[in-house]
Amino acid sequence: MTLFDENVSVVPVPRRQRSRSTVVGVWSLTVSVLVLLVLSFLPSPYVIQQPGPVLNTLGTSTDADGNEVPLITVPDEKDTPSEGRLDLLTVQINGNRERTPSWIELAQAWFDPSRAVVPLDRIFPSGQSTEQRNTENAALMSDSQLEASAAALRQLGYTVPQDVVVGTIDDSGASAGVLELGDVITSLNGQPVASVTDIRSAVQAGGGAPVTLGIDRGGAQSSVSVTPRLTDVDGQQQWLLGVGLTLTFDLPVDVKIQINNVGGPSAGMMFALGIIDKMSTGDLTGGQHIAGTGTIDADGNVGGIGGIRQKLYGARDAGATWFLAPQSNCDEVVGHVPDGIRVFSVSTLQDSLTALEAIRDGGDLDALPTCDGTPASGS
């Protein structure tokens, strides 16, 4: 049997030449794959803000041991079970200095209206670790709960004394060696002070002149002199005493707020509304699902917060149909309200209560202030 014949010439089939467009396409695909691989591992200088957990201040939360406990507890609670909700909202951060999102993740977030791509340094300042940031946010949350409790009790007619206390001291600042931790500042240049704002305003107005502080140190009254120092704060020159001042309150009612793994001051207003509901007969919500956000001080002033667009979507996804937004955040609200939510702007705790009353009792909702200054569209 003949396997081959040396006298027969075999002519190979000619290879087809690839068209120019095919070659370009192959190279484009190859480059695209390589770019995607690089972008999957290349660090980015951004993080992603997205909606976080939503908690009902009239309901329960999970404590550090994993047990379900009332989020707000007050003695001799007068509240009847509510059919509605007063939701506080949170924002989650995807990424940190140790691990930033990939460029692919950022591209996906860029086209998602419920998420935002923000510079890493805005959320995690240079030199601040994730642990330091968490500690700072935990302190802000603790202060927020105290201020909310004071604001709610004052709204209900209670007298709530407060003191301005030295909480931190800059070792190289103007007050080092003069003030001590725990000092209660009772006066400035002979004038009584009742808030941190009182002191800051008086120091700035003095233009660097020495100030005389009346202090209570462990029950002993005295006065000290401090010369403020001109310091750059976020690009602005300010006169500073070199201390961190906090307010302490003598609460006449033992309000307990239990919330785990949530930091920052932005839940203050909703805490205050929850406390008022718990200490009042009836139901503030009228069976409605209401969400909101905003800081609050002991005098009931509502302040702006970060991540309000993400909180709007978080509220919608949780089923809320009404939203209370700080007036100072209105520029971020207009044009970014998801379908199904009706937003009212508030500047004080009383504004929030007025809005709840209108929602509950079927009042004139069109008379309530909105962020765009026009009647809000119905949900």
KOLBA-573505 format. One record per residue (C-alpha): residue in one letter; y, x, z. Coordinates in nm, 3 decimals. Example, Ala and Ser with C-alpha at 12.3 -4.5 7.8 and 13.67 -1.06 7.14 Angstrom:
- A,-0.450,1.230,0.780
- S,-0.106,1.367,0.714
% end
This chain:
- M,0.000,0.000,0.000
- T,0.334,0.141,-0.105
- L,0.600,0.133,0.163
- F,0.879,0.272,-0.048
- D,0.942,0.421,-0.386
- E,1.139,0.742,-0.409
- N,1.229,0.660,-0.768
- V,1.410,0.338,-0.677
- S,1.776,0.364,-0.583
- V,1.897,0.117,-0.320
- V,2.259,0.021,-0.358
- P,2.414,-0.109,-0.027
- V,2.603,-0.436,-0.035
- P,2.977,-0.356,-0.033
- R,3.156,-0.444,0.294
- R,3.419,-0.713,0.270
- Q,3.767,-0.587,0.346
- R,3.937,-0.769,0.636
- S,4.261,-0.936,0.549
- R,4.582,-0.808,0.701
- S,4.627,-1.131,0.898
- T,4.278,-1.098,1.046
- V,4.346,-0.742,1.161
- V,4.677,-0.845,1.315
- G,4.507,-1.135,1.491
- V,4.235,-0.917,1.638
- W,4.484,-0.662,1.767
- S,4.709,-0.938,1.908
- L,4.415,-1.088,2.095
- T,4.314,-0.747,2.228
- V,4.666,-0.669,2.347
- S,4.695,-1.015,2.506
- V,4.371,-0.965,2.699
- L,4.486,-0.625,2.818
- V,4.826,-0.764,2.925
- L,4.656,-1.046,3.117
- L,4.432,-0.795,3.292
- V,4.731,-0.580,3.387
- L,4.932,-0.880,3.508
- S,4.639,-0.994,3.721
- F,4.663,-0.679,3.933
- L,5.023,-0.561,3.897
- P,5.225,-0.630,4.216
- S,5.527,-0.859,4.183
- P,5.854,-0.871,4.384
- Y,5.825,-1.248,4.433
- V,5.650,-1.508,4.647
- I,5.587,-1.878,4.588
- Q,5.718,-2.166,4.798
- Q,5.502,-2.477,4.788
- P,5.458,-2.799,4.989
- G,5.286,-2.745,5.323
- P,5.118,-2.975,5.577
- V,5.285,-3.306,5.661
- L,5.271,-3.424,6.024
- N,5.354,-3.763,6.171
- T,5.572,-3.717,6.481
- L,5.441,-4.053,6.606
- G,5.081,-3.940,6.565
- T,4.869,-3.642,6.664
- S,4.840,-3.275,6.583
- T,4.577,-3.009,6.636
- D,4.631,-2.779,6.932
- A,4.534,-2.411,6.955
- D,4.181,-2.509,7.066
- G,4.129,-2.742,6.771
- N,4.169,-3.062,6.973
- E,4.363,-3.365,6.848
- V,4.653,-3.430,7.087
- P,4.968,-3.645,7.070
- L,5.237,-3.453,6.885
- I,5.503,-3.590,7.124
- T,5.438,-3.696,7.483
- V,5.690,-3.841,7.729
- P,5.628,-3.977,8.081
- D,5.622,-4.354,8.126
- E,5.609,-4.398,7.750
- K,5.752,-4.734,7.644
- D,5.647,-4.706,7.285
- T,5.411,-4.954,7.124
- P,5.174,-4.823,6.856
- S,5.364,-4.786,6.531
- E,5.233,-4.909,6.199
- G,5.471,-4.674,6.020
- R,5.523,-4.299,6.013
- L,5.801,-4.051,6.081
- D,5.683,-3.744,5.895
- L,5.804,-3.389,5.944
- L,5.755,-3.163,5.644
- T,5.666,-2.798,5.605
- V,5.671,-2.535,5.334
- Q,5.396,-2.281,5.275
- I,5.460,-1.934,5.140
- N,5.206,-1.795,4.895
- G,5.231,-1.419,4.935
- N,5.376,-1.161,5.172
- R,5.465,-0.792,5.172
- E,5.100,-0.695,5.202
- R,4.992,-0.914,4.912
- T,5.223,-1.070,4.653
- P,5.117,-1.331,4.396
- S,5.004,-1.209,4.056
- W,5.228,-1.255,3.754
- I,4.988,-1.519,3.625
- E,5.026,-1.716,3.948
- L,5.403,-1.684,3.919
- A,5.396,-1.813,3.561
- Q,5.195,-2.117,3.671
- A,5.435,-2.186,3.959
- W,5.738,-2.151,3.733
- F,5.635,-2.461,3.538
- D,5.540,-2.664,3.848
- P,5.840,-2.862,3.984
- S,5.680,-2.883,4.329
- R,5.679,-2.503,4.364
- A,5.948,-2.236,4.350
- V,5.941,-1.865,4.270
- V,6.171,-1.676,4.509
- P,6.245,-1.305,4.564
- L,6.023,-1.142,4.823
- D,6.322,-0.997,5.014
- R,6.469,-1.344,5.068
- I,6.164,-1.457,5.265
- F,6.048,-1.123,5.404
- P,6.354,-0.899,5.462
- S,6.301,-0.529,5.409
- G,6.177,-0.365,5.727
- Q,6.042,-0.690,5.873
- S,5.664,-0.725,5.896
- T,5.477,-1.052,5.856
- E,5.400,-1.043,6.230
- Q,5.769,-1.001,6.315
- R,5.860,-1.289,6.087
- N,5.599,-1.514,6.248
- T,5.729,-1.423,6.594
- E,6.085,-1.503,6.492
- N,5.983,-1.838,6.340
- A,5.788,-1.928,6.653
- A,6.101,-1.865,6.862
- L,6.308,-2.080,6.625
- M,6.053,-2.359,6.656
- S,6.066,-2.342,7.036
- D,6.448,-2.357,7.034
- S,6.435,-2.646,6.787
- Q,6.214,-2.849,7.018
- L,6.452,-2.797,7.311
- E,6.759,-2.890,7.105
- A,6.581,-3.196,6.965
- S,6.480,-3.308,7.314
- A,6.837,-3.266,7.440
- A,6.983,-3.450,7.139
- A,6.739,-3.740,7.174
- L,6.795,-3.779,7.547
- R,7.173,-3.770,7.505
- Q,7.144,-4.032,7.232
- L,6.954,-4.247,7.483
- G,7.231,-4.206,7.741
- Y,7.094,-3.927,7.959
- T,7.310,-3.645,8.093
- V,7.165,-3.310,7.981
- P,7.335,-3.000,8.131
- Q,7.318,-2.682,7.925
- D,7.387,-2.310,7.978
- V,7.461,-2.022,7.741
- V,7.217,-1.743,7.827
- V,7.186,-1.382,7.711
- G,6.850,-1.370,7.536
- T,6.862,-1.028,7.365
- I,7.081,-0.717,7.390
- D,7.143,-0.459,7.118
- D,7.086,-0.122,7.285
- S,7.367,0.030,7.080
- G,7.592,-0.278,7.082
- A,7.914,-0.358,7.264
- S,7.744,-0.524,7.563
- A,7.482,-0.256,7.631
- G,7.499,-0.157,7.997
- V,7.739,-0.442,8.074
- L,7.539,-0.761,8.027
- E,7.178,-0.813,8.131
- L,6.901,-1.035,8.000
- G,6.920,-1.377,8.163
- D,7.293,-1.362,8.239
- V,7.450,-1.708,8.213
- I,7.792,-1.694,8.047
- T,8.014,-1.950,8.213
- S,8.359,-1.865,8.075
- L,8.549,-1.649,7.826
- N,8.901,-1.534,7.911
- G,8.911,-1.790,8.185
- Q,8.812,-2.085,7.964
- P,8.480,-2.265,8.027
- V,8.221,-2.234,7.750
- A,7.944,-2.479,7.682
- S,7.795,-2.355,7.355
- V,7.723,-2.042,7.155
- T,7.974,-2.163,6.898
- D,8.249,-2.165,7.162
- I,8.190,-1.797,7.231
- R,8.156,-1.689,6.868
- S,8.476,-1.869,6.769
- A,8.676,-1.719,7.055
- V,8.549,-1.367,6.981
- Q,8.639,-1.392,6.612
- A,8.983,-1.536,6.694
- G,9.048,-1.241,6.925
- G,9.026,-0.995,6.636
- G,8.849,-0.727,6.838
- A,9.052,-0.754,7.159
- P,8.851,-0.709,7.482
- V,8.717,-1.035,7.626
- T,8.653,-1.120,7.989
- L,8.325,-1.301,8.043
- G,8.248,-1.500,8.354
- I,7.877,-1.468,8.429
- D,7.619,-1.603,8.667
- R,7.358,-1.338,8.741
- G,7.081,-1.466,8.963
- G,7.320,-1.705,9.135
- A,7.592,-1.445,9.192
- Q,7.924,-1.507,9.015
- S,8.118,-1.218,8.859
- S,8.321,-1.120,8.553
- V,8.283,-0.835,8.305
- S,8.489,-0.700,8.016
- V,8.339,-0.640,7.669
- T,8.515,-0.502,7.362
- P,8.366,-0.657,7.044
- R,8.273,-0.429,6.755
- L,8.336,-0.497,6.387
- T,7.996,-0.528,6.218
- D,7.875,-0.609,5.868
- V,7.669,-0.929,5.871
- D,7.527,-1.033,5.534
- G,7.819,-0.872,5.355
- Q,8.085,-1.014,5.588
- Q,8.277,-0.829,5.859
- Q,8.243,-1.000,6.198
- W,8.336,-0.913,6.556
- L,8.020,-0.907,6.765
- L,7.936,-0.869,7.133
- G,7.598,-0.717,7.049
- V,7.391,-0.986,7.219
- G,7.171,-1.274,7.116
- L,7.280,-1.593,7.291
- T,7.063,-1.899,7.343
- L,7.108,-2.239,7.503
- T,6.895,-2.355,7.791
- F,6.880,-2.718,7.898
- D,6.809,-2.894,8.223
- L,6.612,-3.182,8.074
- P,6.596,-3.490,8.299
- V,6.275,-3.601,8.124
- D,5.967,-3.384,8.069
- V,5.928,-3.407,7.693
- K,5.625,-3.226,7.551
- I,5.591,-3.139,7.183
- Q,5.260,-2.989,7.074
- I,5.239,-2.844,6.727
- N,5.036,-2.548,6.609
- N,5.087,-2.294,6.328
- V,5.429,-2.428,6.228
- G,5.746,-2.222,6.270
- G,6.117,-2.245,6.203
- P,6.386,-2.494,6.306
- S,6.370,-2.749,6.022
- A,6.169,-3.017,6.205
- G,6.439,-3.071,6.468
- M,6.576,-3.401,6.341
- M,6.232,-3.558,6.302
- F,6.134,-3.440,6.652
- A,6.443,-3.615,6.789
- L,6.362,-3.939,6.605
- G,6.004,-3.926,6.730
- I,6.120,-3.878,7.090
- I,6.361,-4.173,7.064
- D,6.085,-4.393,6.924
- K,5.847,-4.290,7.205
- M,6.107,-4.367,7.471
- S,6.220,-4.699,7.326
- T,6.059,-5.038,7.300
- G,5.975,-5.157,6.953
- D,5.919,-4.951,6.640
- L,6.188,-4.746,6.467
- T,5.996,-4.750,6.138
- G,5.933,-5.121,6.096
- G,5.596,-5.024,5.952
- Q,5.754,-4.808,5.681
- H,5.646,-4.457,5.580
- I,5.954,-4.239,5.630
- A,5.983,-3.861,5.594
- G,6.270,-3.628,5.660
- T,6.387,-3.279,5.740
- G,6.681,-3.098,5.896
- T,6.774,-2.883,6.192
- I,6.947,-3.044,6.488
- D,7.160,-2.921,6.774
- A,7.193,-3.069,7.120
- D,7.498,-3.268,7.011
- G,7.301,-3.440,6.736
- N,7.442,-3.254,6.435
- V,7.194,-3.224,6.149
- G,7.189,-2.895,5.956
- G,7.051,-2.774,5.625
- I,6.711,-2.619,5.570
- G,6.522,-2.418,5.308
- G,6.262,-2.543,5.063
- I,6.386,-2.901,5.043
- R,6.256,-2.951,4.688
- Q,5.906,-2.861,4.800
- K,5.944,-3.095,5.096
- L,6.044,-3.383,4.868
- Y,5.719,-3.341,4.675
- G,5.523,-3.298,4.997
- A,5.665,-3.628,5.124
- R,5.578,-3.808,4.801
- D,5.224,-3.671,4.798
- A,5.177,-3.785,5.160
- G,5.273,-4.140,5.059
- A,5.629,-4.160,5.198
- T,5.870,-4.391,5.018
- W,6.186,-4.302,5.214
- F,6.338,-3.960,5.273
- L,6.618,-3.845,5.508
- A,6.787,-3.528,5.375
- P,7.060,-3.317,5.538
- Q,7.392,-3.376,5.365
- S,7.439,-2.999,5.335
- N,7.126,-2.981,5.116
- C,7.244,-3.247,4.871
- D,7.325,-2.998,4.596
- E,6.954,-2.904,4.589
- V,6.837,-3.266,4.600
- V,7.029,-3.414,4.306
- G,6.815,-3.411,3.995
- H,6.501,-3.307,4.181
- V,6.382,-3.628,4.348
- P,6.025,-3.716,4.247
- D,5.946,-4.071,4.141
- G,5.862,-4.309,4.424
- I,6.101,-4.161,4.682
- R,6.440,-4.298,4.782
- V,6.667,-4.041,4.948
- F,6.950,-4.096,5.196
- S,7.177,-3.816,5.318
- V,7.249,-3.768,5.688
- S,7.480,-3.543,5.888
- T,7.404,-3.660,6.241
- L,7.124,-3.810,6.444
- Q,7.319,-4.135,6.449
- D,7.323,-4.134,6.066
- S,6.944,-4.109,6.071
- L,6.912,-4.397,6.317
- T,7.147,-4.609,6.106
- A,6.931,-4.545,5.799
- L,6.611,-4.631,5.991
- E,6.768,-4.955,6.112
- A,6.860,-5.057,5.757
- I,6.512,-4.971,5.629
- R,6.341,-5.151,5.918
- D,6.555,-5.466,5.918
- G,6.613,-5.501,5.545
- G,6.981,-5.412,5.575
- D,7.225,-5.311,5.305
- L,7.054,-4.997,5.178
- D,7.311,-4.956,4.901
- A,7.577,-4.899,5.168
- L,7.397,-4.591,5.300
- P,7.515,-4.248,5.180
- T,7.309,-4.075,4.913
- C,7.323,-3.722,4.780
- D,7.470,-3.814,4.443
- G,7.732,-4.044,4.594
- T,7.595,-4.343,4.405
- P,7.354,-4.617,4.504
- A,7.004,-4.474,4.527
- S,6.744,-4.609,4.286
- G,6.484,-4.833,4.445
- S,6.131,-4.715,4.499
% end
